[in-house]
Amino acid sequence: MKTKQIERRQFIETVSLGTIGAVVTSNVPANGSILTGNNDAGKLAILGGNPIVKNKVWPAWPYVDEKVIEKIIAVTKSGKWCRIDNFKEGTVATFEREFARLIGVKTCVATGSGTQALNSVVEALGIGPGDEVITSPYTDMGTIASILVSRALPVMADVDKESFQIDPTDVERKITNNTKAIMPVHMMGQACDMKSIMQIAKKNNLKVIEDACQAHLAVYKGKTLGTIGDAGCFSFQSSKTISCGEGGGIISNDDKLIDDCYTVQNHGTNRQGRSVTIGSKYRMNELEGAILLGQLAGAKERFETRNKNAVYLTSKLKDFPGLRPQKLYEGTESGSFYLYTMTYDKKYFNDAPRDKFLKAIAAEGISLSPYIPNGLHREPWTDHIISLNSYKKMYSSDRLKQFKEDLNLPNCDQVCENMIMFWASGPLLATQSDMDDVINAIMKVYENRDNLSLI
């Protein structure tokens, strides 16, 4: 163990004098030992040592309490399960008002999913065949699908390697005469570089549709994410920090746009009951509205707890080059912390591949994992759409060829290879002591990095 103690001191001296308080938690003794009391204290659990923690139990997610159950029971007994059965005072209509108030906008339109919310905005803005929307390859397929179902062309810009967010410089390079909108995705619930994106949009007369599906309540430069562009869209899928199984929501301060979104998601029928445009049935049902209303009262408090624990984790990883927390842009005041993410740099772990690090830390009782295995530029849909007669008619052969050539997105590839996540909707509601367990497990694996080759 003496050699390990020397290595830790050398590591601390290398990164900075301030790293002692930043990397080592209060639970780690000053002499460098992580656990005490037996001969296997410092040995990796995967190689026969004792784990940092056994049978770790994190706060359960999705969130359920008596308020949620009472709301569901009341709606079930009422027999009014569709929003049109209780149009003005039902759970969906009430949730729309309450969520809008929480976000700080005039109104919200609820939908059946975040993808439906995004597509409703695409349709409401009149974006369709022949048009292009620039978005990120590092996202859920729902982002791309919301563009494809309107038969527009999703053009992917590369991402920033440290923030995992769409790179405004590449966005600007991808603009053509057919570009109609930018769809930035606030990955992990953190803000994109919205200052730059809004400047680019204004310069090129483009709409901005914020994919805030992971970013509930997050704030950037004094504005809640989703309120910065022309419209913002949220997901309430069961893993999200406000959830109901499936579900989505649209917010906008543009009265006409939000009314048009309502009409689109209501199969083209407006609030006055007239069928006026093309639209699918994307309505949220009353049972989903009930679950959301039951959760909403404590949503802000849980949001603040996640931020507090995320700030604590980041303070402990400060200056530790082996795992670098997601870069946050200047002006980021808070995030939803749907995920807490880091970049794994194998050279600080004796060049051990990411999967060996993850196996080692899992044996210590802490579950970390990759997130998106491949950027969406590497998925088969890109070949599929350019083989379709509809896309061949709407876009020239030269444009489709350029679309394929532009799928070289090396930064996104690097993020997919190196990013590690701590799923946060439930776990970041735990205690500071639980956060110490995470840090102690990371540091134990780091101290035993020369043994990772044995896994």
Phi and psi in degrees as a GROMACS rama.xvg file:
@    title "Ramachandran Plot"
@    xaxis  label "Phi"
@    yaxis  label "Psi"
@TYPE xy
-59.6968  -41.8569  LYS-2
-60.4412  -41.8176  THR-3
-62.3794  -39.1988  LYS-4
-63.0287  -41.4059  GLN-5
-62.7935  -43.4657  ILE-6
-60.3455  -41.3362  GLU-7
-64.1364  -42.9306  ARG-8
-61.8375  -41.453  ARG-9
-63.7485  -40.5572  GLN-10
-60.8453  -46.5507  PHE-11
-61.6982  -43.9608  ILE-12
-65.9128  -31.4826  GLU-13
-70.0211  -45.9544  THR-14
-78.546  -42.4074  VAL-15
169.581  158.538  SER-16
-66.6236  -25.3521  LEU-17
-83.8996  -0.485882  GLY-18
-75.6445  -20.9473  THR-19
-55.8718  -47.1957  ILE-20
-75.4311  -18.7678  GLY-21
-89.798  -34.9544  ALA-22
-98.0479  -37.5999  VAL-23
-97.4952  125.171  VAL-24
-76.3275  170.334  THR-25
-65.6431  -17.2872  SER-26
-79.1857  -12.9002  ASN-27
-94.1844  121.282  VAL-28
-61.8214  156.239  PRO-29
-65.3097  -22.9253  ALA-30
-78.2699  -2.47164  ASN-31
98.9704  -12.19  GLY-32
-72.7935  141.068  SER-33
-93.3654  -46.0338  ILE-34
-124.472  152.077  LEU-35
-131.579  163.192  THR-36
111.501  -11.0521  GLY-37
-154.423  166.813  ASN-38
-69.9385  -20.1657  ASN-39
-99.2154  17.4798  ASP-40
-55.6577  -42.6141  ALA-41
-97.1773  0.0610727  GLY-42
-80.6762  139.244  LYS-43
-57.2771  135.81  LEU-44
-60.6972  -35.8551  ALA-45
-67.367  -17.2002  ILE-46
-107.676  14.6749  LEU-47
110.789  -4.07178  GLY-48
-80.675  179.231  GLY-49
-85.3116  137.265  ASN-50
-72.0793  158.129  PRO-51
-58.8062  -41.3758  ILE-52
-146.45  142.649  VAL-53
-110.054  141.337  LYS-54
52.3322  49.2528  ASN-55
-61.058  130.291  LYS-56
-118.96  118.892  VAL-57
-96.5437  159.587  TRP-58
-53.2635  134.323  PRO-59
-67.8521  148.307  ALA-60
-145.399  140.452  TRP-61
-71.4454  161.344  PRO-62
-75.4161  129.855  TYR-63
-136.179  130.757  VAL-64
-142.182  -174.095  ASP-65
-64.3178  -32.6238  GLU-66
-61.5305  -42.9  LYS-67
-63.194  -46.4572  VAL-68
-63.3818  -42.3074  ILE-69
-61.4099  -41.3604  GLU-70
-63.4525  -42.5699  LYS-71
-65.435  -44.2245  ILE-72
-61.3952  -43.3194  ILE-73
-61.719  -43.8803  ALA-74
-68.0114  -41.3589  VAL-75
-59.6247  -45.3517  THR-76
-67.1058  -29.9808  LYS-77
-68.4533  -26.8095  SER-78
76.6111  0.545319  GLY-79
-100.691  91.1025  LYS-80
-103.001  -15.044  TRP-81
-102.966  140.831  CYS-82
-60.1726  -28.6226  ARG-83
-75.6101  -11.5474  ILE-84
-74.8799  -20.6158  ASP-85
-145.43  66.2435  ASN-86
-59.0465  -44.2996  PHE-87
-97.8079  -30.8455  LYS-88
-118.314  8.09781  GLU-89
-73.0374  -179.96  GLY-90
-67.2232  -35.3999  THR-91
-67.9986  -48.1325  VAL-92
-62.04  -39.1255  ALA-93
-67.9813  -42.5813  THR-94
-60.7836  -42.4194  PHE-95
-56.3047  -43.6763  GLU-96
-68.0473  -44.024  ARG-97
-69.8172  -38.8577  GLU-98
-68.0065  -40.3254  PHE-99
-61.1954  -41.1654  ALA-100
-63.9026  -41.8248  ARG-101
-63.4729  -40.4565  LEU-102
-76.412  -33.2342  ILE-103
97.7655  35.4441  GLY-104
-124.935  172.291  VAL-105
-68.1781  -44.574  LYS-106
-156.707  168.933  THR-107
-135.998  147.618  CYS-108
-115.867  120.02  VAL-109
-86.2076  145.647  ALA-110
-134.009  -179.783  THR-111
-81.0268  -12.2898  GLY-112
-167.572  167.82  SER-113
-66.2709  -36.4912  GLY-114
-61.6855  -42.2311  THR-115
-64.1773  -37.9066  GLN-116
-62.0086  -48.0987  ALA-117
-61.1213  -44.4796  LEU-118
-67.5368  -33.6909  ASN-119
-60.5704  -39.4501  SER-120
-69.4676  -43.1734  VAL-121
-55.4388  -47.4399  VAL-122
-66.8172  -42.5207  GLU-123
-63.723  -28.996  ALA-124
-84.251  -0.634687  LEU-125
76.2388  21.6177  GLY-126
-85.3759  128.912  ILE-127
-160.304  -149.423  GLY-128
-51.6051  130.545  PRO-129
91.2663  -14.7738  GLY-130
-92.2791  162.097  ASP-131
-129.24  143.942  GLU-132
-128.289  126.734  VAL-133
-91.556  128.75  ILE-134
-147.084  -172.275  THR-135
-95.8022  146.458  SER-136
-83.1337  -13.1073  PRO-137
-101.383  82.3908  TYR-138
-166.29  175.636  THR-139
-71.2679  149.999  ASP-140
-61.1298  -20.4433  MET-141
-58.3068  -33.3716  GLY-142
-60.9965  -49.7225  THR-143
-66.2236  -42.8191  ILE-144
-59.1022  -35.1231  ALA-145
-64.2087  -23.4659  SER-146
-89.5712  -42.4962  ILE-147
-63.3264  -39.5955  LEU-148
-67.3226  -16.964  VAL-149
-93.7044  5.83062  SER-150
60.2943  28.8923  ARG-151
-91.5109  172.856  ALA-152
-105.061  117.222  LEU-153
-78.7482  116.739  PRO-154
-104.017  122.623  VAL-155
-99.4504  128.277  MET-156
-99.3569  150.131  ALA-157
-68.6891  169.641  ASP-158
-110.919  166.03  VAL-159
-80.7125  133.281  ASP-160
-67.6543  -24.6474  LYS-161
-98.5987  -31.4452  GLU-162
-95.4768  -18.7817  SER-163
68.082  11.6261  PHE-164
-101.865  159.882  GLN-165
-56.8686  137.582  ILE-166
-89.3372  113.573  ASP-167
-56.6945  -33.2917  PRO-168
-62.5379  -42.5325  THR-169
-73.6792  -31.458  ASP-170
-55.712  -48.4788  VAL-171
-63.224  -35.4073  GLU-172
-66.8663  -27.0049  ARG-173
-91.2247  -1.25381  LYS-174
-70.881  133.666  ILE-175
-125.506  -179.798  THR-176
-65.4001  -17.897  ASN-177
-98.1525  -1.11611  ASN-178
-69.423  129.311  THR-179
-114.409  -23.1789  LYS-180
-157.847  159.729  ALA-181
-113.651  135.013  ILE-182
-119.356  81.8787  MET-183
-70.2384  143.2  PRO-184
-112.934  119.636  VAL-185
-82.3322  81.5801  HIS-186
-67.8702  138.867  MET-187
68.7423  4.57294  MET-188
90.0824  14.3356  GLY-189
-107.743  152.798  GLN-190
-71.8999  138.272  ALA-191
-68.1745  175.8  CYS-192
-77.174  75.1959  ASP-193
-69.6797  -25.8499  MET-194
-60.0195  -48.0724  LYS-195
-68.9431  -41.2951  SER-196
-63.3405  -41.9505  ILE-197
-68.1707  -34.7442  MET-198
-64.2557  -43.1567  GLN-199
-63.4861  -43.2075  ILE-200
-62.6993  -44.3668  ALA-201
-64.1431  -42.9728  LYS-202
-61.5825  -34.8476  LYS-203
-108.955  10.308  ASN-204
56.6591  49.718  ASN-205
-111.941  149.797  LEU-206
-80.875  153.996  LYS-207
-124.134  118.545  VAL-208
-109.009  108.566  ILE-209
-79.2577  118.121  GLU-210
-83.7843  91.4661  ASP-211
-103.34  29.3901  ALA-212
-59.5511  -25.0599  CYS-213
-105.712  5.5052  GLN-214
-119.823  38.4038  ALA-215
-57.7155  124.41  HIS-216
74.984  -1.82742  LEU-217
-66.4019  148.901  ALA-218
-125.772  135.276  VAL-219
-133.18  120.444  TYR-220
49.6474  44.9426  LYS-221
80.532  0.268747  GLY-222
-118.579  138.544  LYS-223
-71.0345  135.412  THR-224
-58.551  137.82  LEU-225
104.329  -18.7776  GLY-226
-103.602  0.706001  THR-227
-87.2379  -42.8236  ILE-228
-84.4891  -162.216  GLY-229
-71.9816  -31.2779  ASP-230
-155.569  156.007  ALA-231
-128.415  143.876  GLY-232
-126.037  141.716  CYS-233
-126.215  153.349  PHE-234
-112.103  142.2  SER-235
-118.191  29.017  PHE-236
-59.4883  158.128  GLN-237
-60.3882  -24.9086  SER-238
-83.4938  -13.8166  SER-239
-71.6119  164.316  LYS-240
-74.6514  -14.5353  THR-241
-129.277  122.349  ILE-242
-145.022  156.905  SER-243
-147.641  23.6138  CYS-244
98.3165  -67.3488  GLY-245
-135.9  170.887  GLU-246
140.588  155.667  GLY-247
-153.148  171.493  GLY-248
-152.109  148.245  GLY-249
-120.188  135.166  ILE-250
-127.318  150.097  ILE-251
-166.227  148.221  SER-252
-93.0386  2.71686  ASN-253
-91.8602  106.096  ASP-254
-58.3063  -42.3914  ASP-255
-67.3258  -42.9576  LYS-256
-63.02  -43.3407  LEU-257
-67.5131  -35.013  ILE-258
-66.5411  -39.3837  ASP-259
-65.8427  -36.4152  ASP-260
-64.6787  -41.226  CYS-261
-58.5413  -45.1147  TYR-262
-63.3051  -43.8624  THR-263
-60.8514  -48.4409  VAL-264
-72.875  -11.146  GLN-265
-104.059  45.6673  ASN-266
44.0862  38.5926  HIS-267
84.614  8.07889  GLY-268
-104.024  126.177  THR-269
-80.8789  -179.282  ASN-270
-66.0492  -20.2196  ARG-271
-88.3959  0.808343  GLN-272
86.0293  10.8238  GLY-273
-97.1593  135.279  ARG-274
-86.4125  108.702  SER-275
-121.519  -14.23  VAL-276
-151.746  -173.265  THR-277
-91.0102  133.261  ILE-278
-169.261  154.648  GLY-279
-97.0145  170.176  SER-280
-89.8079  103.062  LYS-281
-114.446  22.4195  TYR-282
-69.8116  141.444  ARG-283
-75.4315  146.399  MET-284
-96.5126  167.621  ASN-285
-67.6579  -28.7566  GLU-286
-68.4619  -40.9374  LEU-287
-63.9201  -41.9028  GLU-288
-59.9881  -36.843  GLY-289
-65.1279  -44.3114  ALA-290
-61.0175  -43.5643  ILE-291
-65.0426  -43.0884  LEU-292
-62.4773  -37.9091  LEU-293
-65.1704  -30.5102  GLY-294
-84.0453  -25.8041  GLN-295
-63.7822  -34.1589  LEU-296
-59.0766  -37.0227  ALA-297
-101.303  7.20029  GLY-298
-62.373  -40.7369  ALA-299
-67.7247  -41.1588  LYS-300
-64.0266  -42.8677  GLU-301
-65.7874  -37.8575  ARG-302
-57.8  -45.6414  PHE-303
-66.4874  -36.1724  GLU-304
-64.7654  -43.803  THR-305
-60.4304  -43.8012  ARG-306
-63.3554  -41.0308  ASN-307
-62.0483  -46.3378  LYS-308
-70.0806  -34.1618  ASN-309
-66.4841  -42.1636  ALA-310
-61.6127  -38.9123  VAL-311
-64.3815  -47.3663  TYR-312
-58.7077  -44.2515  LEU-313
-63.2349  -38.0699  THR-314
-64.2909  -33.6844  SER-315
-77.1715  -25.5903  LYS-316
-94.9129  1.1124  LEU-317
-56.935  129.103  LYS-318
71.8346  4.45968  ASP-319
-89.4216  108.662  PHE-320
-74.5035  -18.0028  PRO-321
-68.4069  -34.7136  GLY-322
-134.338  108.997  LEU-323
-104.733  118.749  ARG-324
-58.7082  152.657  PRO-325
-50.0298  130.106  GLN-326
-67.8516  133.199  LYS-327
-108.002  136.555  LEU-328
-74.3689  151.066  TYR-329
-55.2009  132.074  GLU-330
102.802  -10.6654  GLY-331
-72.0338  116.376  THR-332
-98.0912  -30.8633  GLU-333
-163.908  161.276  SER-334
-134.197  163.131  GLY-335
-74.1213  -25.3893  SER-336
50.5432  51.8021  PHE-337
-58.4574  -40.7981  TYR-338
-131.815  147.06  LEU-339
-106.054  117.855  TYR-340
-122.815  153.436  THR-341
-142.989  155.594  MET-342
-95.7741  124.197  THR-343
-88.6823  125.88  TYR-344
-114.469  103.472  ASP-345
-65.1428  -22.4608  LYS-346
-65.5292  -20.4285  LYS-347
-88.2878  -0.626399  TYR-348
-122.912  41.2805  PHE-349
55.3481  36.3918  ASN-350
61.724  23.28  ASP-351
-68.7817  131.409  ALA-352
-58.5763  154.703  PRO-353
-55.37  -38.6139  ARG-354
-65.9808  -30.9748  ASP-355
-71.0153  -39.6585  LYS-356
-60.1233  -44.3105  PHE-357
-65.6921  -37.9445  LEU-358
-65.0976  -40.6041  LYS-359
-65.49  -42.9735  ALA-360
-74.7402  -29.6359  ILE-361
-63.9933  -38.1732  ALA-362
-66.1518  -23.925  ALA-363
-79.4425  -2.39665  GLU-364
97.8473  7.79541  GLY-365
-119.936  124.345  ILE-366
-96.5621  112.424  SER-367
-118.091  159.681  LEU-368
-157.611  167.136  SER-369
-70.4737  176.743  PRO-370
-118.93  -95.8891  TYR-371
-84.1959  119.397  ILE-372
-70.3691  -36.0839  PRO-373
-135.361  139.153  ASN-374
-62.071  152.514  GLY-375
-66.6416  -13.6105  LEU-376
-71.1466  -11.9998  HIS-377
-106.825  11.8366  ARG-378
-98.5709  157.268  GLU-379
-64.851  -16.6034  PRO-380
-60.0077  -27.2388  TRP-381
-65.6764  -37.6612  THR-382
-75.228  -36.0851  ASP-383
-61.3537  -47.7887  HIS-384
-68.0162  -34.0272  ILE-385
-77.579  -7.73063  ILE-386
-91.1807  -11.185  SER-387
-77.596  139.889  LEU-388
-60.9281  -35.4545  ASN-389
-62.6097  -43.3289  SER-390
-72.5858  -32.0729  TYR-391
-65.7347  -31.8255  LYS-392
-77.1829  -35.7223  LYS-393
-83.3045  -26.9077  MET-394
-129.473  141.612  TYR-395
-67.8346  158.878  SER-396
-61.3062  -35.7468  SER-397
-64.4659  -39.2503  ASP-398
-68.0507  -41.5379  ARG-399
-68.5286  -33.4009  LEU-400
-65.1225  -43.7945  LYS-401
-64.6926  -37.3885  GLN-402
-55.9076  -46.3785  PHE-403
-67.8918  -40.9629  LYS-404
-64.2895  -29.5167  GLU-405
-79.3554  3.18454  ASP-406
-84.2328  11.2363  LEU-407
-85.0057  98.494  ASN-408
-126.417  77.4093  LEU-409
-64.03  -33.3037  PRO-410
-65.021  -40.8077  ASN-411
-63.0358  -41.6247  CYS-412
-58.8127  -42.4368  ASP-413
-66.2204  -39.3579  GLN-414
-62.0826  -44.82  VAL-415
-61.0985  -33.5546  CYS-416
-77.4593  -29.0846  GLU-417
-117.404  -9.95831  ASN-418
-80.0717  142.64  MET-419
-127.509  138.909  ILE-420
-123.027  150.776  MET-421
-114.47  108.004  PHE-422
-62.2642  132.678  TRP-423
-120.27  -14.8054  ALA-424
-53.0825  -46.7924  SER-425
-93.7231  -53.5213  GLY-426
-56.7423  -33.8525  PRO-427
-75.5675  2.60392  LEU-428
-91.1154  1.41946  LEU-429
-77.5646  -170.333  ALA-430
-90.2472  168.692  THR-431
-62.8434  -34.6127  GLN-432
-60.9735  -37.4781  SER-433
-65.4807  -36.9566  ASP-434
-65.4941  -35.9256  MET-435
-61.2262  -37.4088  ASP-436
-59.8972  -40.4361  ASP-437
-61.5932  -49.3539  VAL-438
-64.6495  -42.9728  ILE-439
-62.7879  -37.4894  ASN-440
-65.9102  -42.6544  ALA-441
-60.4872  -46.0626  ILE-442
-69.7044  -32.1082  MET-443
-65.2113  -44.3097  LYS-444
-64.3728  -39.4021  VAL-445
-61.3538  -46.0977  TYR-446
-63.0489  -25.7782  GLU-447
-105.856  25.7276  ASN-448
-60.2207  -27.9078  ARG-449
-71.4643  -10.623  ASP-450
-99.5982  -2.99669  ASN-451
-63.4875  -25.6579  LEU-452
-66.9013  -16.5501  SER-453
-83.5615  -10.0808  LEU-454
